[in-house]
């Protein structure tokens, strides 16, 4: 009769509870990603049936199943390496770290566990260890066994012993010598187990990890190194480009560092760290480095590349560069036009924050609502192609003694606007053709952004302020490679965040104003030097008077004083042109002192001493040439002005006149 304490499951199987004693160790379970836990019904049913037979409680018409495996044991499956479609299954948990292939092989150890460990285990993993521990059987030279897999029992050992808790002794298998100190389940070197062992033996360990017997580790070395190099968070700096490569670059150079045969100081960019615009200490700009184009990113994307980095961990140069995001300066002012009292200065370009915009560039506009105000929930879909860059003077001051030029100034960008949103288009049913897109945009790859529509009626232009501009629209190929995203507003938060930061931190911005206008790019960036050379008012050698004199000479408007103020070092001596009526730059008598006395006699020079060229020769005053640029009193020796070391006080030295010999 079936005992009443045995429960029956939904399938009619008798559930046999097992004893709680177990030596299973979960720490030795495999952690390979290809190993997965599977249903252990095969072990539970077969072990349950055999256990009931060994206890004499088996009934032929009943099906038995254990309630669970012993604690610490688990049934894992993994695909076979030679044939991945075939799955091999093993039972893990034995303290030795080895596994069982089938329920028959686990049966002796299961009986050992169910008996509470009171008798010695005869399984293939326990018995070899016990036999090797018996003393007095081997000589001292043979007492140490070679490393290798312990001898096991034959497959049919369990079949002949069903119903008996004492299996027959079997002939041990030949032991295989281990190649490594510790092996994993696949026979490879267990590097980490060995490192832990050596750590225990030696006390300390400091060694690189090399899994040379592991095929996966060997195959992924180069690929993993390249991948981790690209996805890691690098240390970013902000700087000013002060030198550019001498050779032309392509999009490929912006993605991967290439070896073009030139040194980096010839093929790379010189970047100087950005100093604090609000501080008089500009020593940070003395730190520079030559870097390839692949390591440079537009500063307007700073928030994208610094995701996950706390602001406290930013390099100081980044916060310095953010301080000038609400500043601008005009480039190449080429035309003035106006109607009193307002006027406009036309420019070829404008430095807007960290970016240079020129005529013909397409600039992305910020999303706005119907009232023209910024819409934080909107999407950037509009581009303005710059036709005019204007610096407007409002309320001009004509008083020549007044230091003010006008009451107010502002910068404007004018041009045609195009949109990707057909709802905002002038004609939603008529997108631009490929030819129209090519003719309208100077930037390449604009068709990849989508279908474009004119925002306004044909030939209509729009004038926008700098606050409405996000930045230049970059090439679609570059955006696709760098971000895998062709949205026009990827850097929208970066630009707005940078400008708001600058409006709070830039001390040059007047109260109540949002922008600082610099006379030039260097003033906008608050720099004192570039490439180690001081500029403008920071240059101690700057001489405005000399520069004006040089420009007058270049423009052909020089007077006598300009030649003196220019401080140009001129060749001393008599001018060649006009000598003896010659129009050439020299005469045949100039080199007479270089010939022998016979040649000199033939030329009419006569016999002279070696110092004949220095002999004073009386010349009529009318034939002299005043190289000083000043009027000369007739009959007086001519004077040539030399510059002293101070380059201010001229020194006059008389030069004896020579008498022309004919």
C-alpha positions as CSV (number, residue, x, y, z in Angstrom):
1,X,0.0,0.0,0.0
2,X,1.2,3.4,-0.8
3,X,2.0,5.5,2.2
4,X,-0.4,8.3,2.8
5,X,2.3,10.9,3.4
6,X,3.3,10.8,-0.2
7,X,1.5,13.4,-2.3
8,X,0.4,13.0,-5.9
9,X,0.9,15.7,-8.5
10,X,-1.4,16.8,-11.3
11,X,0.0,14.1,-13.6
12,X,-0.6,11.3,-11.1
13,X,3.0,10.9,-10.1
14,X,3.9,10.1,-6.5
15,X,6.0,12.9,-5.2
16,X,8.8,11.5,-3.0
17,X,10.4,14.0,-0.6
18,X,14.2,13.8,-0.2
19,X,16.3,14.3,2.8
20,X,17.7,17.8,3.5
21,X,21.4,16.7,3.7
22,X,23.4,17.9,0.7
23,X,27.0,18.8,-0.2
24,X,26.0,20.8,-3.3
25,X,28.0,24.0,-4.0
26,X,26.3,26.7,-6.1
27,X,29.6,28.6,-6.4
28,X,31.0,26.0,-8.8
29,X,28.1,26.3,-11.2
30,X,29.1,27.3,-14.7
31,X,28.8,31.0,-15.5
32,X,29.2,30.7,-19.3
33,X,26.6,32.6,-21.3
34,X,25.9,29.6,-23.4
35,X,24.8,27.5,-20.4
36,X,21.1,27.6,-19.5
37,X,19.1,25.8,-16.8
38,X,16.7,23.1,-18.1
39,X,14.0,21.0,-16.6
40,X,15.4,18.2,-14.4
41,X,12.4,15.9,-14.7
42,X,14.6,13.1,-16.2
43,X,16.7,13.0,-13.0
44,X,13.8,13.4,-10.7
45,X,11.7,10.6,-12.2
46,X,14.6,8.1,-12.6
47,X,16.2,8.8,-9.2
48,X,12.8,8.7,-7.5
49,X,12.0,5.3,-9.1
50,X,15.4,3.7,-8.2
51,X,15.2,5.1,-4.7
52,X,11.8,3.6,-4.1
53,X,13.1,0.2,-5.4
54,X,16.2,0.4,-3.1
55,X,13.9,1.0,-0.2
56,X,11.5,-1.8,-1.1
57,X,8.5,0.5,-1.5
58,X,8.2,0.4,-5.3
59,X,4.8,-0.5,-6.8
60,X,4.6,-1.5,-10.5
61,X,1.5,0.6,-11.3
62,X,2.9,3.8,-9.8
63,X,5.1,6.5,-11.3
64,X,7.5,8.2,-8.9
65,X,9.2,11.6,-8.9
66,X,11.4,13.4,-6.4
67,X,10.1,16.7,-5.0
68,X,13.4,18.4,-5.9
69,X,17.1,17.9,-6.6
70,X,19.5,17.9,-3.6
71,X,20.2,21.5,-2.5
72,X,23.1,23.0,-4.5
73,X,22.6,20.8,-7.6
74,X,21.4,22.2,-10.9
75,X,20.7,20.7,-14.4
76,X,22.4,22.8,-17.1
77,X,22.4,22.4,-20.9
78,X,24.8,23.9,-23.5
79,X,25.2,23.5,-27.3
80,X,27.9,21.2,-28.5
81,X,30.8,23.0,-30.0
82,X,31.2,20.7,-33.0
83,X,27.5,20.6,-33.7
84,X,25.6,23.6,-32.1
85,X,22.3,22.1,-33.0
86,X,22.9,19.3,-30.5
87,X,22.5,20.1,-26.8
88,X,24.5,18.4,-24.1
89,X,23.1,18.3,-20.5
90,X,24.9,17.9,-17.2
91,X,24.2,17.9,-13.5
92,X,26.4,20.4,-11.6
93,X,27.0,20.9,-7.9
94,X,29.5,18.3,-6.8
95,X,32.1,19.9,-4.5
96,X,34.9,18.8,-6.8
97,X,33.6,21.1,-9.5
98,X,32.9,18.2,-11.9
99,X,29.5,17.3,-13.4
100,X,27.5,14.1,-14.0
101,X,26.5,13.0,-17.4
102,X,23.4,10.9,-16.5
103,X,21.2,9.9,-13.5
104,X,23.0,6.5,-13.4
105,X,26.3,8.2,-12.7
106,X,24.7,10.4,-10.1
107,X,22.9,7.5,-8.4
108,X,25.8,6.4,-6.0
109,X,26.2,10.0,-4.8
110,X,22.5,10.4,-4.4
111,X,22.3,7.4,-2.1
112,X,25.3,8.8,-0.2
113,X,23.3,12.1,0.3
114,X,20.1,10.3,1.3
115,X,22.0,8.3,3.9
116,X,23.2,11.6,5.5
117,X,26.8,11.0,4.5
118,X,27.2,8.3,7.1
119,X,28.9,5.9,4.6
120,X,31.6,6.5,2.1
121,X,30.5,7.6,-1.4
122,X,31.4,5.3,-4.3
123,X,30.6,7.7,-7.1
124,X,33.1,8.4,-9.9
125,X,34.0,11.8,-8.4
126,X,34.3,10.8,-4.7
127,X,35.9,7.3,-4.7
128,X,39.2,8.2,-6.5
129,X,39.9,10.9,-4.0
130,X,39.2,8.6,-1.1
131,X,41.3,5.8,-2.4
132,X,44.2,8.2,-3.0
133,X,44.1,9.3,0.6
134,X,44.7,5.8,2.1
135,X,48.3,5.7,3.6
136,X,50.8,2.9,3.4
137,X,49.8,1.6,0.0
138,X,52.4,3.4,-2.1
139,X,56.1,4.2,-1.7
140,X,57.2,7.8,-1.1
141,X,58.2,8.2,-4.7
142,X,54.8,7.0,-5.9
143,X,52.6,8.6,-3.3
144,X,52.0,11.8,-5.3
145,X,49.6,11.2,-8.2
146,X,49.9,13.0,-11.5
147,X,47.4,15.7,-12.1
148,X,44.5,14.7,-14.3
149,X,40.9,13.6,-14.3
150,X,40.2,11.0,-11.5
151,X,39.4,7.5,-12.6
152,X,35.7,6.8,-12.9
153,X,33.4,3.9,-13.1
154,X,32.2,2.2,-16.3
155,X,28.8,3.2,-17.7
156,X,27.1,-0.1,-16.7
157,X,28.3,0.0,-13.1
158,X,25.0,1.4,-11.9
159,X,22.8,-1.1,-13.9
160,X,24.3,-4.1,-12.0
161,X,23.9,-2.5,-8.6
162,X,20.3,-1.2,-8.6
163,X,18.9,-1.9,-5.2
164,X,22.2,-2.0,-3.4
165,X,23.8,0.9,-1.6
166,X,27.3,-0.7,-1.8
167,X,28.3,-0.8,-5.5
168,X,31.1,-3.2,-6.6
169,X,34.6,-1.9,-6.9
170,X,35.5,-1.3,-10.5
171,X,38.8,-1.1,-12.3
172,X,39.9,2.6,-12.4
173,X,40.4,4.2,-15.7
174,X,43.7,5.5,-16.9
175,X,44.3,9.0,-15.7
176,X,44.9,11.8,-18.2
177,X,47.6,14.2,-17.4
178,X,46.4,17.8,-17.1
179,X,48.0,20.4,-19.3
180,X,47.0,23.2,-16.9
181,X,47.0,23.5,-13.2
182,X,43.2,24.0,-13.3
183,X,40.9,23.3,-16.2
184,X,37.3,24.5,-16.9
185,X,34.5,22.4,-18.2
186,X,35.8,22.6,-21.7
187,X,39.4,21.6,-20.9
188,X,40.7,25.2,-21.2
189,X,42.9,26.8,-18.7
190,X,40.9,28.3,-15.8
191,X,43.0,31.5,-15.5
192,X,41.1,33.1,-12.7
193,X,41.1,29.9,-10.5
194,X,44.9,29.8,-11.0
195,X,45.3,33.4,-10.2
196,X,43.3,32.9,-7.0
197,X,45.5,29.9,-6.1
198,X,48.7,31.9,-6.7
199,X,47.3,34.8,-4.7
200,X,46.7,32.4,-1.8
201,X,50.2,30.9,-2.1
202,X,52.2,34.1,-2.7
203,X,50.1,36.6,-0.8
204,X,50.0,39.3,-3.5
205,X,49.4,39.3,-7.3
206,X,49.9,41.9,-9.9
207,X,49.8,40.4,-13.4
208,X,48.0,40.9,-16.7
209,X,45.2,38.4,-17.6
210,X,46.1,36.3,-20.6
211,X,43.7,33.5,-21.7
212,X,45.8,32.1,-24.6
213,X,44.0,28.8,-24.6
214,X,40.6,30.4,-25.0
215,X,39.6,30.8,-28.6
216,X,36.9,33.4,-27.9
217,X,39.3,35.6,-25.9
218,X,41.9,35.4,-28.7
219,X,39.4,36.3,-31.4
220,X,37.8,39.3,-29.7
221,X,41.0,41.0,-28.6
222,X,41.4,43.5,-31.5
223,X,37.7,44.0,-32.1
224,X,37.0,44.6,-28.4
225,X,40.0,47.0,-28.1
226,X,38.7,49.1,-31.0
227,X,35.1,49.1,-29.8
228,X,36.0,50.1,-26.2
229,X,38.2,52.9,-27.6
230,X,35.3,54.4,-29.5
231,X,32.5,54.0,-26.8
232,X,34.4,55.1,-23.8
233,X,34.0,58.6,-22.3
234,X,37.1,60.6,-23.2
235,X,38.5,63.6,-21.5
236,X,37.3,66.6,-23.4
237,X,38.9,70.0,-23.6
238,X,37.9,73.3,-25.2
239,X,40.4,75.3,-27.2
240,X,41.0,77.7,-30.0
241,X,42.3,76.5,-33.4
242,X,45.4,78.6,-34.2
243,X,46.9,76.5,-37.0
244,X,45.3,74.3,-39.7
245,X,46.8,71.5,-41.8
246,X,48.7,72.4,-44.9
247,X,47.1,69.7,-47.0
248,X,43.4,69.4,-47.8
249,X,41.2,67.1,-45.7
250,X,38.2,64.9,-46.5
251,X,35.3,63.5,-44.5
252,X,37.3,60.3,-43.9
253,X,39.8,62.4,-41.8
254,X,37.1,63.6,-39.6
255,X,36.1,60.0,-38.7
256,X,39.3,58.0,-38.4
257,X,42.8,59.1,-37.8
258,X,44.8,58.4,-40.9
259,X,48.5,58.1,-41.6
260,X,49.3,60.4,-44.5
261,X,53.1,60.4,-44.1
262,X,53.3,63.9,-42.5
263,X,54.1,64.8,-39.0
264,X,51.2,65.8,-36.8
265,X,52.4,69.4,-36.6
266,X,52.0,69.5,-40.4
267,X,48.8,67.4,-40.9
268,X,47.0,68.3,-37.6
269,X,45.5,71.3,-35.9
270,X,47.2,73.3,-33.3
271,X,44.7,73.8,-30.4
272,X,45.4,76.2,-27.6
273,X,43.4,75.8,-24.4
274,X,40.7,78.4,-23.8
275,X,41.5,80.8,-20.9
276,X,39.0,82.6,-18.7
277,X,37.5,85.6,-20.5
278,X,36.8,87.3,-17.2
279,X,40.3,87.0,-15.9
280,X,43.5,88.8,-16.7
281,X,45.5,85.6,-16.4
282,X,45.7,84.1,-19.9
283,X,48.5,81.6,-19.1
284,X,46.2,78.7,-20.1
285,X,46.5,79.7,-23.7
286,X,50.2,78.8,-23.6
287,X,49.2,75.2,-23.3
288,X,48.7,73.7,-26.8
289,X,48.7,70.5,-28.7
290,X,48.6,69.2,-32.3
291,X,45.7,66.9,-32.8
292,X,44.1,65.2,-35.9
293,X,40.7,66.2,-37.2
294,X,39.2,63.0,-35.9
295,X,39.7,64.2,-32.3
296,X,37.9,67.5,-32.8
297,X,34.2,68.1,-32.5
298,X,32.1,71.3,-32.9
299,X,31.7,73.0,-29.6
300,X,28.0,73.5,-30.1
301,X,27.6,69.8,-29.4
302,X,29.3,70.0,-26.0
303,X,26.2,68.7,-24.1
304,X,25.9,65.7,-26.4
305,X,29.5,64.5,-25.9
306,X,29.5,65.3,-22.1
307,X,26.4,63.3,-21.3
308,X,26.8,61.5,-18.0
309,X,29.7,63.7,-16.9
310,X,29.0,66.0,-13.9
311,X,29.6,69.6,-14.5
312,X,32.1,69.5,-11.5
313,X,34.2,67.2,-13.6
314,X,34.4,69.5,-16.6
315,X,37.8,70.7,-17.6
316,X,38.1,74.4,-16.8
317,X,38.6,75.3,-20.5
318,X,35.0,74.1,-21.2
319,X,33.4,76.5,-18.8
320,X,35.7,79.2,-20.1
321,X,34.5,78.5,-23.7
322,X,30.8,78.5,-22.5
323,X,31.3,82.0,-21.2
324,X,31.7,83.5,-24.8
325,X,28.6,81.7,-26.3
326,X,26.6,85.0,-26.1
327,X,29.1,87.1,-27.9
328,X,29.7,87.9,-31.6
329,X,32.0,89.8,-33.9
330,X,31.7,90.9,-37.5
331,X,34.1,89.8,-40.3
332,X,35.1,91.9,-43.3
333,X,32.9,95.0,-43.2
334,X,32.7,95.9,-46.9
335,X,29.8,98.3,-47.4
336,X,28.0,101.1,-45.6
337,X,24.4,102.0,-46.4
338,X,21.7,103.9,-44.6
339,X,19.1,106.7,-44.3
340,X,19.5,109.1,-41.5
341,X,19.5,108.5,-38.7
342,X,19.9,104.7,-39.2
343,X,22.5,102.8,-41.2
344,X,23.7,99.3,-41.9
345,X,27.2,97.9,-42.3
346,X,27.3,94.9,-44.7
347,X,29.7,92.1,-43.7
348,X,31.0,88.9,-45.3
349,X,30.8,86.9,-42.1
350,X,30.1,86.8,-38.4
351,X,31.6,84.8,-35.5
352,X,28.5,83.7,-33.5
353,X,29.7,82.2,-30.2
354,X,32.0,79.4,-31.2
355,X,31.1,79.3,-34.9
356,X,31.9,81.2,-38.0
357,X,29.0,82.0,-40.4
358,X,29.5,83.4,-43.9
359,X,27.2,84.4,-46.7
360,X,25.8,81.3,-48.4
361,X,25.7,79.2,-45.3
362,X,22.5,77.6,-44.2
363,X,21.7,78.2,-40.5
364,X,19.2,76.3,-38.5
365,X,16.5,78.3,-36.8
366,X,15.0,77.7,-33.4
367,X,11.5,76.4,-33.1
368,X,8.9,79.1,-32.4
369,X,5.2,79.5,-31.8
370,X,2.8,81.6,-33.8
371,X,3.9,84.7,-32.0
372,X,7.5,84.2,-32.9
373,X,8.6,83.3,-29.4
374,X,10.8,80.3,-28.6
375,X,8.9,77.0,-28.3
376,X,10.7,74.6,-26.0
377,X,8.5,71.8,-27.1
378,X,8.8,72.5,-30.8
379,X,11.0,70.8,-33.3
380,X,13.7,72.6,-35.4
381,X,12.6,72.3,-39.1
382,X,13.7,75.6,-40.7
383,X,16.9,76.7,-42.4
384,X,17.8,80.2,-43.5
385,X,20.3,80.5,-46.3
386,X,22.3,83.7,-45.5
387,X,22.3,86.3,-48.2
388,X,23.2,89.4,-46.1
389,X,24.9,89.8,-42.8
390,X,24.1,93.2,-41.4
391,X,25.4,95.2,-38.5
392,X,22.7,97.9,-37.9
393,X,23.4,101.3,-36.4
394,X,20.3,102.9,-34.9
395,X,20.2,106.5,-33.9
396,X,23.6,107.5,-35.3
397,X,25.5,110.3,-33.6
398,X,27.1,112.7,-36.0
399,X,28.9,114.7,-33.4
400,X,32.6,114.3,-34.4
401,X,33.7,115.0,-30.8
402,X,31.4,112.3,-29.4
403,X,32.9,108.9,-28.7
404,X,29.6,107.2,-29.5
405,X,28.8,106.0,-32.9
406,X,25.1,105.5,-32.4
407,X,22.6,104.8,-29.6
408,X,21.9,101.1,-30.3
409,X,23.4,98.4,-32.4
410,X,22.2,95.0,-33.5
411,X,23.1,92.2,-35.9
412,X,20.8,90.6,-38.3
413,X,20.9,87.7,-40.8
414,X,18.9,88.0,-44.0
415,X,18.0,85.4,-46.6
416,X,15.4,82.9,-47.8
417,X,14.0,80.4,-45.4
418,X,13.1,76.7,-46.2
419,X,11.4,74.2,-44.0
420,X,11.0,70.4,-43.7
421,X,7.4,70.8,-42.3
422,X,4.8,71.0,-45.1
423,X,2.4,72.5,-42.6
424,X,4.5,75.6,-42.4
425,X,5.3,75.7,-46.1
426,X,4.1,78.4,-48.5
427,X,2.8,75.6,-50.8
428,X,2.5,72.3,-48.9
429,X,1.7,70.4,-52.1
430,X,4.8,71.4,-54.0
431,X,8.1,70.2,-52.5
432,X,11.3,71.4,-54.0
433,X,12.9,69.3,-56.7
434,X,16.4,68.0,-56.5
435,X,17.6,70.6,-58.9
436,X,16.0,73.4,-56.8
437,X,17.5,72.0,-53.6
438,X,21.0,71.9,-55.2
439,X,20.6,75.5,-56.5
440,X,19.2,76.8,-53.2
441,X,21.7,75.3,-50.8
442,X,25.5,75.6,-51.0
443,X,25.9,72.8,-48.4
444,X,26.2,69.3,-49.9
445,X,23.9,66.4,-49.0
446,X,20.8,68.6,-48.1
447,X,18.5,66.2,-49.9
448,X,19.3,63.6,-47.3
449,X,17.5,65.6,-44.6
450,X,14.2,65.2,-46.3
451,X,11.8,67.1,-48.6
452,X,12.2,70.8,-48.5
453,X,9.6,73.5,-48.9
454,X,9.9,77.3,-49.3
455,X,8.6,79.0,-46.2
456,X,7.6,82.2,-47.9
457,X,6.5,83.3,-51.3
458,X,9.1,83.2,-54.1
459,X,11.9,85.8,-53.9
460,X,10.8,86.8,-50.4
461,X,13.5,87.2,-47.8
462,X,13.4,87.0,-44.0
463,X,15.5,88.9,-41.5
464,X,16.2,87.2,-38.2
465,X,18.1,88.1,-35.0
466,X,21.0,86.1,-33.6
467,X,18.9,84.8,-30.8
468,X,16.8,82.8,-33.3
469,X,19.9,81.0,-34.8
470,X,21.0,77.6,-33.6
471,X,24.0,77.2,-35.8
472,X,25.3,76.2,-39.2
473,X,23.7,73.2,-40.9
474,X,26.4,70.6,-41.2
475,X,26.7,68.1,-44.0
476,X,24.3,65.2,-43.8
477,X,27.1,62.6,-44.2
478,X,28.9,64.0,-41.2
479,X,25.7,64.0,-39.1
480,X,24.8,60.5,-40.1
481,X,28.2,59.1,-39.2
482,X,28.6,61.0,-35.9
483,X,25.1,60.8,-34.5
484,X,23.1,58.4,-36.8
485,X,20.5,61.2,-36.7
486,X,19.6,63.9,-39.2
487,X,17.5,66.0,-36.9
488,X,18.2,69.7,-37.2
489,X,18.0,70.3,-33.4
490,X,20.5,67.8,-32.0
491,X,22.5,70.6,-30.4
492,X,19.5,72.8,-29.5
493,X,19.9,72.3,-25.8
494,X,23.6,72.7,-26.0
495,X,23.4,76.1,-27.7
496,X,20.6,77.5,-25.5
497,X,22.3,76.2,-22.4
498,X,25.6,77.7,-23.4
499,X,24.0,81.1,-24.1
500,X,22.1,81.2,-20.9
501,X,25.3,80.3,-19.0
502,X,27.2,83.1,-20.8
503,X,24.6,85.7,-20.1
504,X,25.1,85.0,-16.4
505,X,28.9,84.6,-16.3
506,X,30.3,86.9,-19.0
507,X,31.2,90.1,-17.2
508,X,31.5,92.1,-20.5
509,X,27.7,91.9,-21.2
510,X,26.1,95.1,-20.1
511,X,23.2,94.8,-17.6
512,X,19.9,94.2,-19.4
513,X,21.6,93.0,-22.5
514,X,21.9,89.5,-23.9
515,X,25.0,89.9,-26.2
516,X,28.5,91.2,-26.2
517,X,29.9,92.6,-29.5
518,X,33.6,92.5,-30.0
519,X,35.5,94.6,-32.5
520,X,37.2,91.5,-33.8
521,X,37.4,87.8,-33.0
522,X,40.3,88.1,-30.6
523,X,38.4,90.7,-28.5
524,X,35.3,88.6,-28.6
525,X,37.3,85.6,-27.2
526,X,39.2,87.9,-24.8
527,X,42.6,86.5,-25.9
528,X,45.9,88.2,-25.6
529,X,48.0,86.0,-27.9
530,X,47.8,83.4,-30.6
531,X,50.6,81.0,-31.4
532,X,52.6,82.6,-28.6
533,X,52.5,86.0,-30.3
534,X,50.8,88.9,-28.5
535,X,48.4,91.1,-30.6
536,X,46.7,94.4,-30.6
537,X,47.0,96.5,-27.4
538,X,48.8,93.6,-25.7
539,X,51.7,93.8,-28.1
540,X,54.5,96.0,-26.6
541,X,56.2,96.4,-30.0
542,X,53.1,97.7,-31.7
543,X,53.8,101.2,-33.1
544,X,50.7,102.8,-34.7
545,X,52.6,105.7,-36.1
546,X,55.0,103.3,-38.0
547,X,52.1,101.2,-39.2
548,X,50.3,104.3,-40.6
549,X,53.5,105.4,-42.4
550,X,53.9,102.0,-43.9
551,X,50.3,101.9,-45.1
552,X,50.8,105.4,-46.7
553,X,53.8,104.0,-48.6
554,X,51.9,100.9,-49.7
555,X,49.0,103.0,-50.8
556,X,51.2,105.5,-52.7
557,X,50.2,108.4,-50.5
558,X,53.5,108.8,-48.6
559,X,55.2,112.1,-47.9
560,X,58.7,112.7,-46.8
561,X,57.9,112.2,-43.1
562,X,56.3,108.8,-43.8
563,X,59.7,107.4,-45.0
564,X,61.2,108.4,-41.7
565,X,58.3,107.2,-39.6
566,X,58.2,103.8,-41.4
567,X,61.7,103.0,-40.0
568,X,62.5,101.0,-43.1
569,X,66.2,100.0,-43.1
570,X,67.6,101.2,-46.5
571,X,70.9,100.5,-48.2
572,X,73.5,103.1,-47.5
573,X,75.4,104.8,-50.3
574,X,74.8,106.6,-53.5
575,X,71.8,105.8,-55.7
576,X,72.8,104.0,-58.9
577,X,70.0,105.3,-61.2
578,X,70.9,108.6,-62.9
579,X,74.7,108.1,-62.5
580,X,76.4,109.4,-65.7
581,X,73.1,109.5,-67.4
582,X,72.5,105.8,-67.0
583,X,69.0,104.4,-66.7
584,X,70.1,101.0,-65.5
585,X,70.4,99.9,-62.0
586,X,74.2,100.0,-62.2
587,X,77.1,101.3,-64.3
588,X,80.2,99.7,-65.7
589,X,82.4,101.7,-63.3
590,X,80.8,100.3,-60.1
591,X,83.1,97.3,-60.0
592,X,86.2,99.0,-61.1
593,X,87.9,98.5,-57.7
594,X,87.7,94.8,-58.2
595,X,90.0,94.7,-61.3
596,X,93.8,95.0,-61.6
597,X,95.6,98.3,-62.3
598,X,96.0,97.5,-65.9
599,X,92.3,97.0,-66.4
600,X,91.6,100.1,-64.5
601,X,93.9,102.1,-66.8
602,X,92.1,100.7,-69.8
603,X,88.8,101.7,-68.4
604,X,90.0,105.2,-67.7
605,X,90.3,104.8,-64.0
606,X,94.1,105.1,-63.8
607,X,96.3,103.5,-61.3
608,X,94.8,103.7,-57.8
609,X,95.6,102.4,-54.5
610,X,93.7,99.7,-52.7
611,X,91.9,102.4,-50.8
612,X,90.9,104.3,-53.9
613,X,87.2,103.7,-53.5
614,X,87.3,105.5,-50.2
615,X,89.1,108.6,-51.5
616,X,86.9,111.7,-51.2
617,X,85.8,113.0,-54.6
618,X,84.5,116.5,-55.0
619,X,81.2,116.5,-56.8
620,X,79.0,119.5,-57.6
621,X,76.2,119.9,-55.1
622,X,73.6,119.7,-57.9
623,X,74.5,116.1,-58.6
624,X,73.9,114.9,-55.1
625,X,70.9,112.8,-54.1
626,X,69.2,113.5,-50.9
627,X,68.2,110.1,-49.5
628,X,67.0,111.6,-46.3
629,X,64.0,113.0,-48.1
630,X,64.9,116.6,-46.8
631,X,66.1,119.7,-48.7
632,X,69.9,120.1,-48.7
633,X,71.8,123.4,-48.6
634,X,73.9,123.9,-51.7
635,X,77.6,123.2,-51.2
636,X,77.1,121.3,-47.9
637,X,78.1,117.7,-47.7
638,X,75.1,115.3,-48.2
639,X,73.8,113.6,-45.1
640,X,72.3,110.1,-44.7
641,X,70.1,109.4,-41.8
642,X,70.8,106.3,-39.8
643,X,68.5,104.9,-37.0
644,X,69.9,104.7,-33.5
645,X,69.2,101.7,-31.3
646,X,66.2,103.5,-29.9
647,X,64.8,103.8,-33.4
648,X,63.6,107.3,-32.6
649,X,66.6,109.8,-32.8
650,X,68.2,109.8,-36.2
651,X,72.0,110.1,-36.4
652,X,73.5,112.3,-39.1
653,X,76.9,111.3,-40.5
654,X,78.7,113.3,-43.2
655,X,79.8,111.3,-46.3
656,X,82.6,112.8,-48.4
657,X,81.7,113.5,-51.9
658,X,83.6,112.0,-54.8
659,X,84.6,113.8,-58.0
660,X,83.5,112.1,-61.1
661,X,86.3,111.0,-63.3
662,X,85.7,111.0,-67.0
